[in-house]
Amino acid sequence: MISTTLRIALIVVVLIYFIIIFYFLKKKAISLKYTLMWLMAGVIMAVFVAWPRLLIYCRKLVGIESNMNALFLMLIGFCVVILMALTSIVSGHTEKMRKLIQAMSLMEKRIRELEDQVAELEEKNSEITKKNSKKYVMFDLNDKKIKL
């Protein structure tokens, strides 16, 4: 069985764990959907700290001989679940990044095409302006302009 001093220390550690999670959530260092998995792990830890007999019951149900082995198995299970969740999140972000990169590339191509069209129009405009400026001769007589 867990001694009273150890149980109090574990309760303090679990409380600090929750404070850190809520601090990160408040500062928006972690989004809510990711915080939920960490909160779930904290709740399970708190349950086993508050009712250590539950750990003994689960240990016997599974057929594990030692409490420490049961704790290590739970720890490994938490790590695997959290790693799977994080891998899923990273995969989703990778797919979103791929789509954004493709969209950005298409936009850059369209911008280059539009810039080329603008350059062609400016070139045609300058040619037309040159042709039109040859048709007219400007004279300045006493600040009066006359077009011929």
N, C-alpha and C positions, 0 to 999 in steps of 0.2 A: 504494500500500500504506500501511497505518497505521503510524506510527512507534511505537517501543517505549514512549516516554513517554506518548503519547496513549492507547495501549492500556492501560497501567497506570492512567492517570487514569480511563478509561472503566470498567475493572474495579472501581475504588474506588467510582465513582458507582453502578454496578449493585449492589454490596454494600450501600451506604448505602440504596439503594432497597428491597432485601430486608429490611434491618433495620427500616426505617420500616413496611413492610407487616406484619412479624411483631410489631412493637410495637403497632400498631393492633389486630391480632388478639388479642394478649394482654390489652390493655385493653378489649377487646370494643367498640371504636369501629366496627369493621366485622365483620359476621358472616362465617362461613367460606365460605358460598356466593358472596358477593361478592368475597372475598379471592382466590378461585381464578382469577378472570379477570385480576386484577392480577398474580398470581403467574405466570400463563401469559405475559403480556406481558413480565415481567421475565426469564423463562427464554429467550424468543425474543431479547430484547436481549442477554442473556449469551452465547447461542450465536453471535450475529453479532460480538460483541466478541472472543470467544475464537477464532473461526475466520473472519477477515475474507474469506478466499477464498470462503467460502460465499455471502457477499453478492455478490461478483463473479460467481459462477456463476449465482445467481438473477437478477441484473441482465441477464446475457447471455441467459438462458433466456427472459426476458420481452421482451427487445429494447430495454432502456433503455440509453442511451449513457453516462450519467454515474453514478458511485457516489452522489453527493449527491442526484440525482434519485430514485434507488432508495430512499435513506434517507427522503426526504420522502414518497415514495409509501407506504412502510411506516408512517411516522408517521401519515399521513392514514388509512391502513387501520386502525391500532390505534384511532385516535380514533373512527372510524365504528363499529367493532365494540363498543367500550366504550359509546358513546352508544346504540347499539341495545339493548345489554344493560340499561343503566340505564333506558331508556324502557320496556322490558318490565317491569322491576321496579316502576317508578312506576305503570304501568297496572294491575299486579296489586294494588298497595296501594290504588289508587283504587277498584277493585272491592270490595276487602275493607272499605274505609271506608264505601262506599255500603250494603253489607249490614249493617254494624254500626249505621249511623245508622237504617236501617229497623227493625232489631230493637229499638233503643233507643226509637224512637218508639212502637212497639207496646207496649213495657213501660210507658212513661209513660202511654199511654192506659189500659192495664189498671190501673195504680196510681190514676189519677183515678177510674175506675169503682169501684174498691174503696173509695176514700175517700168517694165519694158514698154507697155502700151503708152504710158505717160511720156516716156522718152521719145517714142515714135511720133506722138502727137505734137510734142514741143518742137521736134525737128521739122515736121511739116509746117507748123505754124511759123517758125523762123524763116523757112523757104518762101512761104506766101508773103510774109512781111517784107522780105528782101525784094521780091518781085514787085510788090505794090509800091515800095519806096522808090523804085527806078522809074515808075510811071509819073510820079509827081516831082516837080522841082519846087523847092520852097525858096521864096525870096522874102527878105525882110526889108521893107521900106518904111522907115519911121515907125518902127514897132508894129507894123501891119504885115501879116503873113498872107501871101497870095499863093494859091495852088494853081499850077498850070498843067 
